[in-house]
């Protein structure tokens, strides 16, 4: 699974509406963790550089923790560029009243696609992911309060898992014999579009999103309630929105769209 939802979750909009984690709604803080294996870094998941990773030295699991320094409110935890997909379990926790409290149940991960954990709002200063069943590499972890899109979308969406833009290089001999192919780059294409967003909602929410994805990647669960195990993108834009918020005629509604390239995983 890639979307994990707390039982009894109640959001501002239904779970058929996308959730987006971007740099203007995720929190920052000081990282600590179980002892990292040689060549890995405690602070690796605290930025967006997928090649800087944390891996617990223990083969049975570990914890990675973020201290925000003061109370903040969160309703998501996202994990990207990971190797949890061999059946390891993960849960998100908050330190509330001096006790580590589960925000999501311990959930078995069956592939290495990005993970979007959604839960009811919690206010605390320290949060962590708790892993059991192995020693995974973790590239990116983000906690925060998600943007819940005002409208759902369905038609015209191509799931990035099957929208691969892999770059390969082939080799042929002088006689035309096939000598193999090398995968140079593994990425997928991500594109999203919404219609009939109210002008007031756009003015309140889209500037932060547009500026937040200009310099940092983002996580997007396009339809959390219908997750098929691959319904989350960890992606980055290649330029301005493909469709800036534009008025839909005389009804005070707007259309909006953006996209880019998503992190490739096997």
C-alpha positions as CSV (number, residue, x, y, z in Angstrom):
1,X,0.0,0.0,0.0
2,X,1.1,3.6,-0.5
3,X,-1.8,5.4,1.2
4,X,-2.3,4.7,4.9
5,X,-5.3,6.2,6.5
6,X,-6.1,6.4,10.2
7,X,-9.4,4.7,11.1
8,X,-12.0,7.4,11.8
9,X,-10.2,10.0,9.8
10,X,-12.3,13.1,9.1
11,X,-10.9,15.7,6.7
12,X,-12.1,19.0,5.3
13,X,-12.9,17.3,2.0
14,X,-13.6,13.6,1.1
15,X,-10.8,11.2,0.4
16,X,-11.7,11.2,-3.3
17,X,-10.0,14.6,-3.3
18,X,-6.2,14.9,-3.7
19,X,-3.9,15.6,-0.8
20,X,-0.7,17.5,-1.5
21,X,2.4,17.8,0.8
22,X,4.7,20.6,-0.4
23,X,7.4,22.8,1.1
24,X,5.0,25.5,2.3
25,X,3.0,23.1,4.4
26,X,5.6,20.6,5.7
27,X,7.4,21.3,9.0
28,X,11.1,21.6,9.7
29,X,13.1,20.6,12.6
30,X,16.1,18.7,14.1
31,X,16.5,15.0,13.1
32,X,17.5,12.2,15.4
33,X,17.4,8.4,14.8
34,X,18.5,4.9,15.6
35,X,22.2,4.5,14.9
36,X,22.7,4.7,11.1
37,X,24.5,2.0,9.2
38,X,28.0,2.8,7.9
39,X,27.7,5.2,4.9
40,X,24.2,6.5,5.9
41,X,23.1,9.7,7.6
42,X,20.7,10.5,10.4
43,X,19.9,13.9,8.7
44,X,19.4,12.4,5.2
45,X,15.6,12.2,5.3
46,X,15.4,15.8,6.6
47,X,16.0,17.2,3.1
48,X,14.8,16.4,-0.4
49,X,18.0,14.9,-1.7
50,X,17.1,11.3,-2.4
51,X,20.6,10.0,-2.5
52,X,21.3,11.1,1.1
53,X,19.7,8.4,3.1
54,X,19.3,7.0,6.6
55,X,19.4,3.2,7.3
56,X,19.3,1.7,10.8
57,X,22.2,-0.4,11.7
58,X,19.9,-2.9,13.3
59,X,18.4,-5.5,11.0
60,X,15.1,-5.5,12.9
61,X,14.1,-1.9,12.4
62,X,14.4,1.5,14.1
63,X,13.0,5.0,14.5
64,X,13.6,8.3,12.7
65,X,12.5,11.3,14.6
66,X,11.9,15.0,13.9
67,X,11.8,17.7,16.7
68,X,10.0,20.9,15.5
69,X,11.2,22.8,18.6
70,X,7.6,23.9,19.5
71,X,4.1,22.7,19.0
72,X,2.9,22.4,15.5
73,X,-0.2,20.7,13.9
74,X,0.2,17.9,11.4
75,X,-2.1,15.5,9.6
76,X,0.3,13.7,7.2
77,X,3.6,11.9,7.1
78,X,5.1,11.1,3.7
79,X,8.0,8.8,2.9
80,X,9.9,8.8,-0.4
81,X,12.9,7.1,-2.0
82,X,12.7,4.1,0.4
83,X,13.2,0.3,0.4
84,X,10.5,-0.7,2.8
85,X,8.7,-2.7,0.1
86,X,9.9,-6.2,1.2
87,X,7.1,-6.5,3.8
88,X,8.5,-4.2,6.5
89,X,6.0,-2.4,8.7
90,X,5.9,1.4,9.4
91,X,3.7,3.6,11.5
92,X,3.7,7.4,12.3
93,X,3.8,8.5,15.9
94,X,3.6,11.8,17.9
95,X,5.0,12.4,21.4
96,X,1.8,13.5,23.3
97,X,1.9,13.8,27.0
98,X,5.3,12.2,27.1
99,X,4.0,9.0,25.4
100,X,4.7,8.0,21.8
101,X,1.2,7.7,20.4
102,X,0.3,6.0,17.1
103,X,-1.2,8.3,14.4
104,X,-1.5,5.4,11.9
105,X,-1.6,1.7,12.5
106,X,1.5,-0.5,11.9
107,X,1.1,-1.1,8.1
108,X,2.9,-3.7,5.9
109,X,4.6,-2.1,2.9
110,X,4.6,-4.3,-0.3
111,X,6.4,-2.0,-2.8
112,X,8.8,0.9,-2.9
113,X,6.5,3.5,-4.2
114,X,6.1,6.7,-2.2
115,X,4.0,6.5,1.0
116,X,1.3,9.1,2.1
117,X,0.0,8.5,5.7
118,X,-3.1,10.5,6.4
119,X,-4.5,11.0,10.0
120,X,-6.6,13.3,12.1
121,X,-4.8,16.5,13.2
122,X,-2.3,16.1,16.0
123,X,-0.5,19.0,17.8
124,X,2.9,18.2,19.3
125,X,6.5,19.1,18.9
126,X,8.1,15.7,18.2
127,X,7.1,13.2,15.6
128,X,8.7,10.0,14.3
129,X,8.3,7.0,12.0
130,X,8.7,3.6,13.7
131,X,9.9,0.7,11.4
132,X,10.0,-3.0,12.2
133,X,10.9,-6.1,10.2
134,X,14.1,-5.0,8.5
135,X,16.7,-2.4,7.8
136,X,15.4,-0.1,5.0
137,X,17.0,2.8,3.3
138,X,14.9,6.0,3.8
139,X,15.6,9.0,1.6
140,X,12.8,11.6,2.4
141,X,10.4,12.0,5.4
142,X,8.0,14.9,5.7
143,X,5.4,15.7,8.3
144,X,2.9,18.6,8.0
145,X,-0.7,19.7,7.3
146,X,-1.8,18.7,3.8
147,X,-3.4,20.8,1.1
148,X,-6.8,19.2,0.5
149,X,-8.0,20.0,-3.0
150,X,-11.4,21.5,-3.2
151,X,-12.5,19.3,-6.2
152,X,-11.7,15.7,-7.2
153,X,-10.4,14.8,-10.6
154,X,-10.5,11.6,-12.6
155,X,-10.8,11.8,-16.3
156,X,-7.6,12.5,-18.2
157,X,-5.3,11.4,-15.4
158,X,-2.5,9.0,-16.4
159,X,-1.1,7.3,-13.3
160,X,2.6,8.0,-13.2
161,X,3.4,4.3,-12.5
162,X,2.4,3.5,-16.1
163,X,3.5,6.8,-17.6
164,X,7.1,5.9,-17.6
165,X,9.7,8.2,-19.3
166,X,12.7,5.9,-18.9
167,X,15.8,7.0,-20.8
168,X,17.8,4.0,-22.2
169,X,20.9,3.7,-24.4
170,X,21.3,0.8,-26.8
171,X,24.3,-0.8,-28.4
172,X,24.7,-2.4,-31.7
173,X,27.7,-4.0,-33.4
174,X,28.9,-2.9,-36.8
175,X,27.0,-5.8,-38.2
176,X,23.8,-4.8,-36.6
177,X,23.9,-7.3,-33.8
178,X,22.1,-6.4,-30.5
179,X,24.7,-5.9,-27.8
180,X,22.4,-4.9,-25.0
181,X,20.7,-1.8,-23.5
182,X,21.6,0.3,-20.5
183,X,19.0,2.2,-18.4
184,X,20.3,5.8,-18.1
185,X,17.5,7.3,-16.1
186,X,14.3,6.0,-14.6
187,X,11.6,8.7,-14.2
188,X,7.8,8.9,-14.8
189,X,5.6,11.7,-16.0
190,X,3.1,13.3,-13.6
191,X,0.3,15.7,-14.6
192,X,-2.8,16.9,-12.7
193,X,-5.7,19.2,-13.6
194,X,-8.8,20.5,-11.7
195,X,-11.8,22.5,-12.8
196,X,-14.4,24.6,-11.0
197,X,-12.3,25.6,-8.1
198,X,-13.8,28.7,-6.4
199,X,-11.9,31.9,-6.7
200,X,-11.8,32.4,-3.0
201,X,-10.3,28.9,-2.5
202,X,-7.7,29.5,-5.2
203,X,-6.6,32.8,-3.7
204,X,-6.3,31.2,-0.2
205,X,-4.4,28.1,-1.2
206,X,-2.8,28.1,-4.6
207,X,-0.1,30.8,-4.2
208,X,1.6,28.7,-1.4
209,X,1.4,25.6,-3.6
210,X,2.7,27.2,-6.7
211,X,5.7,28.8,-4.8
212,X,6.2,25.7,-2.7
213,X,6.8,23.4,-5.7
214,X,9.1,25.9,-7.5
215,X,12.2,24.8,-5.7
216,X,11.3,21.6,-3.8
217,X,9.6,18.3,-4.7
218,X,6.2,17.5,-3.5
219,X,4.1,14.4,-2.6
220,X,0.6,14.0,-4.1
221,X,-2.0,11.3,-3.4
222,X,-4.4,11.8,-6.3
223,X,-7.4,9.9,-4.9
224,X,-6.5,8.5,-1.4
225,X,-9.7,6.4,-0.9
226,X,-9.2,4.5,-4.2
227,X,-5.4,3.8,-3.7
228,X,-4.3,0.8,-5.7
229,X,-1.0,0.5,-4.0
230,X,0.7,3.0,-6.4
231,X,-1.5,6.1,-6.0
232,X,1.2,8.5,-4.7
233,X,3.7,10.6,-6.5
234,X,6.9,12.0,-5.2
235,X,7.6,14.5,-7.9
236,X,9.1,17.9,-9.0
237,X,8.0,20.5,-11.4
238,X,10.0,21.5,-14.5
239,X,8.7,25.1,-14.7
240,X,5.5,27.2,-14.1
241,X,2.1,25.5,-13.8
242,X,0.9,24.0,-17.1
243,X,-2.4,25.8,-16.4
244,X,-2.2,28.8,-14.1
245,X,-5.5,29.5,-12.2
246,X,-7.8,30.9,-15.0
247,X,-11.4,32.0,-14.7
248,X,-14.0,29.5,-16.1
249,X,-16.4,32.1,-17.5
250,X,-18.9,34.0,-15.4
251,X,-19.4,31.6,-12.5
252,X,-16.4,32.8,-10.4
253,X,-14.7,29.4,-10.8
254,X,-11.2,28.6,-12.0
255,X,-9.2,25.8,-13.7
256,X,-5.7,24.9,-12.5
257,X,-3.1,22.3,-13.5
258,X,0.5,21.4,-12.9
259,X,2.9,18.5,-13.1
260,X,6.4,17.4,-13.8
261,X,8.6,14.3,-13.3
262,X,8.1,11.7,-10.6
263,X,10.8,9.8,-8.8
264,X,11.3,6.4,-10.5
265,X,11.2,3.2,-8.5
266,X,11.3,-0.5,-9.4
